[in-house]
């Protein structure tokens, strides 16, 4: 490894050793691995617990954690991200030859912990989904890009697909099911909210969409190559950003760009009697969500986030192949079967 590492590439592993013997074993391990560290404890209680702080490259955290399991169970390990790195002593990684993953992203453990925090509470997720869907309907009826962008910012869409990708590569079935349930529930809540909002707008006297607005709607009622490309790019960008511990807010807007406007079209299409437009928009939503999930899973696997042990690796790879295949079949089926209904030749497309 050449060149000093940046702040994003460094982590401080703090090990709380609960006994003098465990502290001694940890120090011996760190000395054997030629790692720099500091020890802090209570000078009035030399037999009490001690904290060892070890700065290491982010990609080596997981290997260090595996080494620490050799010490025993009377340890607590916490990984911290530094505010700044002002030393040039990180030009070489002592674990460079054994880590195997030539990528300066966060460790698998940190990635898994981050994924746990990316699923908001059910109430908050539902509320933001409802608000986003209502604003999206207003944006479609107003033919306002600014309003649609506002709906994208509100939508809580980035977390669940990224969590599904992490859960797949680390082979966590429970986390994957939670993510899948949150995605399905969010889509149902969004579609229902958009439809109810559109009916309310129609009831209070909002006129039907104009020809210009319908032409804009037409861009979101068929899962064309460009819309799928947007979803694919969003999934890849989200996975890379997650692995680098970067902010996902802008990536979330990109993911929402592939989902939120079609959700607004679903509501408008149902409320004003354009069934083919509503069906086509729903198809776009589903195909784009499937694409984001596939892109996130494959990107994280390609970046090296998979189990190191051979048996666990084979199991995780089988799980990945099955899930990607199922998602791909579902996406292609929707695109071919339902997408064919939105070619403009069926009744109900124009008012």
N, C-alpha and C positions, 0 to 999 in steps of 0.2 A: 504494500500500500504506500503510495507516495502522495505528499502534500498534506498539509494540516487539515483536520476535519472541522466542519462548521458546527454551530450549536445544534442544528437539527440531527447531526450524526452522532452525538454524544449523549450518554445516559449516566447517571450516578446511581449505582446499586447500593442501597443501604441494607446491611444485614444486622438484625438484632439477635445477638447470641445470648441465650438465657442463662448460660452457665460458663464458668471459666474453662471447662474442658472443651465445650463446643467452640468458644472463642479461639482457643489454642489451635483446634483442628482447622478452623476457617483460615487462620493466619498461615498455617503451614501450607494449606492448599493454595492460597494467594501467592505465597512466596515461591512455591513450585512452579506456578504459572507466570512468574515474573510480572505480577501486577502491582501497581502502586496503590496504596490504601492508607487510610487514617483510622485510628481507634479512639473512641470516646467512651468514657465510663464515669462512674461515681468514684472519685478518689477516696471517699469515706467508706466505701463498700467495695473493696477489690474483689470480693467473691460474688458480686452482683452482676447483672447483665451488662453487656457492652455493645456499642454500635460501631460497625465497621463500614466505612464509606469507600466505595471502589468506583472510580471513573473508568468507563469502558466504551468502545464504539457501540452504537445502538444495535447493529446486526449481531454483536457477540454476546448480548445480554442473555439470550436463551441458552447458549452453551455454558455460560457461567452459572446460570440457575441449575442446569443439569449437573454440573460439577458440585454445586452446593448440596444437592440431595445426597451426596455420598457422606456428608458430615453427620446427618441425623435429622430428627424431627424437631429438636428444640431450637429452631430458627424461625425468624420472620424476615421476609424479603420484600422490600419496597423499591420500585424503580422510579426515579425522579428525572425530569427533563430540566437541564440547566437554563438559566436566563442568558448566560453568555459563556463563551470559552475563550480564555485569555492566555492559554498555554500552548506551546508548540510541541509538547511531549506526546501528542497523539499521532505522530507521523507514521507509527507502526502499530499494528494490531497483533498482540501475541497469539490470538486465536485465528489469524488469517488463514492458516492452512487447514484448520479443522472445521471451520464454520461451513465452508462449501458454498454458501449463497453469496455470490459476488454482487450484492446489492445493499446499499446503505440505508435500508428502510428499518422500521422498528422490528422488534422481535415478534415471534408468533404469540408469545404470552401477552405482550403489550397490545398486539393487534386484537387478540381475543378479549382482553379487558376493555379496550376501546369500543369494540362491537357491543358489549353488554350495555354500555352507556348510551348507545345511539338509538335505542328503542325508547321513545318517550312514553310516559304513562298513557294508558288507554284514553282517559278523559281529555288530556291535552291533545293527543293525536286526533281524536274525533272532532274536537272543537276547531282545530286549525284546518282540518279537512273540509268541514262544513263551510267555514268562512271562505276558504279558497275557492270552493265550488261555486258559491253564490257570487263572489267577485268575478269569477271566470264567465259566468252567464251574463253579468252586466257588461263585461268587456266585449263579449261577442255581439250583444245587442247594440252597444255603442260604437262598434267597429273601432275600438280604441286599443292600440298596442300598449299604451302606458298602463291601462287598467289590467290587461292580461299579464303584463310583467309583474304588477302588484300581486296578482293571484299566484303567480309562480313563486314569488318571494315568500308568501305565506305558507304555501303547501309543504307539509312535512314528509317529503317524498324521498329524500336522500338516504335516510337511515335504514329502513327495512331491506331494500335491495343490497346495500353494502353489507348488512349483517348476514343476509343469506349467502353472500359470497364468502365471507369469513367462516361462517358455520360449516360450509361445504369443504373448504380446504383444510380446516382443522378437525373435521369429522365430528362435529357436535350436532347430533340429531335434534336434541331438545331446543337448542338455539335456532336451528333452521326452521323448526315447526312454529316457533314463536314469530319469527320473521315472516313466514308464509301467511300465518293467520293475520298478522297486522297488515300485510299487503292486500290480501283478499278483502278484509274488513274495510280497509281504507278506500278501495275502489268501489265497493258497494255503497258505503256512506257517501262518497263523492258523487256517484251517479244519481243516487236518490235525492241528495241535497240539491244538485243542479236541476233536476227535473222539478222538484217542488218549488224552487226559487223561480224557475221559468214560468210555471203556472201562476204563481203569485204576481209576477210582473205582468203577465197577460191579463189577469183579473183586474189589476188596478189601472189598466188602460194603456200599457205600453204596446205600441203597434208591432205588427209582424216585422221580421227582418226585411230590409230593402234588398234590391238586386245586388248592390255593391257588397252588402253584408253576406249575402248568400254566396257570392263569388269567393269571399274570404273563407266562409265555412267550407267550401269545396276543397280547400287545401288541407282540411283535417278530417276528411271522410273516407280516405283510401290509404292503406298502409303502403305508400310508395317508397321507393328506394331512398329518397332524400330524408324522409321522416325516420326511417329505420336507421339511417346513417347517423342522424342526430342522437338517437337513443344509444347506438353502439358507442359513439364517442363519449357520451355522458357516462356510461358504465365504465369504460376504460379510465377516463379521467378521474372518476370517483374512487376507483380502486387504487390508482397510483397515489392520489392525494391522501387517502386513508393510510396507506403504507408509509407515507412520509410524515405522518402526524401533522399535516397541514389543515388549514381551515377548509371546511367542505361547503360553506355557505354558497359561494358562487357556483360550485359544481351542482349543488342542490337546485339552483335556478335553472341550470342547463337540463337536468333530468326533468324538472317540472315543465320545461318548454316542450318536451315530447309527450306530456300527459295532460297538463291542465287545460290548454285550449280545446282539445277534443272532448274533455269532460263537459266544458261549457256548451259545446255543440250538441252533445247528447241531450242536455236539458232543453235547449232551444228546439231541437228536432222533435222531441216528444211533445212538448207543449204546443207547438204550432203545427203539428201534423205533418212532419216530414220524416216518416218512418225509416226510409232508406238512408237519409242523412244521419239519423240517430244511430242506426245499426252500424253504418260505416265508421262513425266516430268512435263508437264503443270498440270496434275492431282495432282501430288505430291505438286506442289506449292499451288494450290487452297485448297487442303485438309489441308495442314499445316497452311496456313493463317487462315482458319476457326477454326482450333484447337486452335491456339494462342488466337484468339478472345474469344472463349468460355471459355478457361482457365482463361483469365484475368477477364472476367465478373463474373464468379462464385467465383473466389478467392477474389475479392474486396467485393462482397456481403457477403461472409462467414466471412471476417474480420470486418464486421459491418458497411460498408459504404453504408448506405441506409437512406432514410428519417426517421425522428423520429415520425412525425405525422402519425396517423393511416390511414387517407385518402390518403396522399401522399405515404405512405408505400405500401398500396394495389395497387395503380396505378403503382408504380415503380416495384413491384413484378410481376404484370401482363405483363408489358413491358419486363421485364427480361425473363420471361418464353417464351413469344412469340419469342423474338429474339434468344434465345438459341435453341429453337425448330427448327426455320427456319434454323439457321446455321447448326445444327446437321443433319437435313434432306438433306441440300445441300451437306454437307461433305460426308455423307454416300452414297448418290446417285452417287457422283463423284467417290468415292472409289470402289463401287460395279460395276457400269456400265462401267466407263472408265478404271478403274484399271484392269478389266478383260481382256482388250485388250493387256496388257503388260506382258502376261505370257510366252512370247517367242515362241508362236506357230504360230503367224501370219506373213505373208510376210512383209518384210521391216524392220525387227528387226536387222538382221545382214547385212552388205554390201555384 
